Amino acid sequence: MHNVGESYSRNKEFQEKFNREKIIQELVKAPQPIIFDVGAHFGESVTFLKKAFPNSFLYSFEPDPDSFSVLTSSVIEKSQCFNIALSDVDGTACFYRNSISHTNSLHKVNTNSKDSIGIANATESGDLSFFEGFNHEIDVPTVRLDTFASQHAIVSIDLLKIDVQGAECSVLKGGANILEKTKAIILEISFFDYYEKQTNFMDVEKIIHPLGFRLFTISEISNNPMNGRTDWVEVIYINTTL
């Protein structure tokens, strides 16, 4: 509560010493870290990760063909891109494309969402054309994290970043073996009803907690200005067994 304890002064001191990039750099100390960027979109995270870890070996994954085309233009030294979705099965899956490309997902957008500002405004105004920009289906290849690691002779991962719009647990379920040799995980946990399927801490930790992962920090929070709830958080887990 406000004015109780020392959280205000401690947080102020924290903000003077740390930011998201510094925290991640403190956790990943390998001179040439192996980094997986799952859900790379246009390469925004490629730029961030290569700036933070110039000597890293970076593997980026983006299933959407149009986004992948943009992503490949950002390929730099020691960086590879793969036009696949990491999931819990080796095969194919239905992928849902939206007019706002960073919301593309293996899960449908919930067009009855109460938390989406855009959907709420379109519903209130009766703008039915707005909804034509959601859930266009294509098939994409899917590969399990363990399968990919085996195929590419990867025995450990220093940093696993997952941003796949609600399908994070599917990525984790497909990587039970390599996760045992993964040092840190960054992923989003979405609480809002933008997709037909939400994630939560319980589902994530049910997969990774037995492998030794423990929450290190909540590195980003996205709060909803329409209804006051928290839409999603970015969290960082570390493997306490390594």
Sequence and secondary structure as in RCSB ss.txt:
>XXXX:A:sequence
MHNVGESYSRNKEFQEKFNREKIIQELVKAPQPIIFDVGAHFGESVTFLKKAFPNSFLYSFEPDPDSFSVLTSSV
IEKSQCFNIALSDVDGTACFYRNSISHTNSLHKVNTNSKDSIGIANATESGDLSFFEGFNHEIDVPTVRLDTFAS
QHAIVSIDLLKIDVQGAECSVLKGGANILEKTKAIILEISFFDYYEKQTNFMDVEKIIHPLGFRLFTISEISNNP
MNGRTDWVEVIYINTTL
>XXXX:A:secstr
 TTSTTHHHHHHHHHHH  HHHHHHHH   SS EEEEES TTTHHHHHHHHH TT EEEEE   HHHHHHHHTT 
 TTEEEE SEEESSSEEEEEEE SSGGG BSS B TT SS HHHHHHHHHT GGGGGGS EEEEEEEEEHHHHHH
HTT   EEEEEE  TT HHHHHHTTHHHHTTEEEEEEEEE SSSBSS   HHHHHHHHGGGTEEEEEEEEEEE T
TT  EEEEEEEEEETT 
